[in-house]
Amino acid sequence: MSIGAKPTRSEDRDRAASQDGKRTWLYGEELSGSDIVSFNFYRLAGPGSLLKPCEMSSAKVIEFVLGFEPSAAPI
């Protein structure tokens, strides 16, 4: 998967984070193909956090997030 992606939001969700700030979600589409990345990230009450990829490996999500560079091209 190339690193460039277009973040999108579904029509039934209007936030990239929950109101309480404990959950962040992302859905991104590959700019030059058909691959996607999608996950929920939860900040736990105690120490740590929880990554919940959507139908893909955690490794794919982590690789995308660590390598992501925003594009200057219009979306």
Secondary structure in CASP SS format (residue, H / E / C, confidence):
PFRMAT SS
TARGET T0000
AUTHOR 0000-0000-0000
METHOD secondary structure of the structure
MODEL  1
M C 1.00
S C 1.00
I C 1.00
G C 1.00
A E 1.00
K E 1.00
P E 1.00
T C 1.00
R C 1.00
S C 1.00
E C 1.00
D C 1.00
R C 1.00
D C 1.00
R C 1.00
A C 1.00
A E 1.00
S C 1.00
Q C 1.00
D C 1.00
G C 1.00
K C 1.00
R E 1.00
T E 1.00
W E 1.00
L E 1.00
Y E 1.00
G E 1.00
E E 1.00
E E 1.00
L C 1.00
S C 1.00
G C 1.00
S C 1.00
D C 1.00
I E 1.00
V E 1.00
S E 1.00
F E 1.00
N E 1.00
F E 1.00
Y E 1.00
R E 1.00
L C 1.00
A C 1.00
G C 1.00
P C 1.00
G C 1.00
S E 1.00
L E 1.00
L E 1.00
K E 1.00
P E 1.00
C C 1.00
E C 1.00
M C 1.00
S C 1.00
S H 1.00
A H 1.00
K H 1.00
V H 1.00
I H 1.00
E H 1.00
F H 1.00
V H 1.00
L H 1.00
G H 1.00
F C 1.00
E C 1.00
P C 1.00
S C 1.00
A C 1.00
A C 1.00
P C 1.00
I C 1.00
END
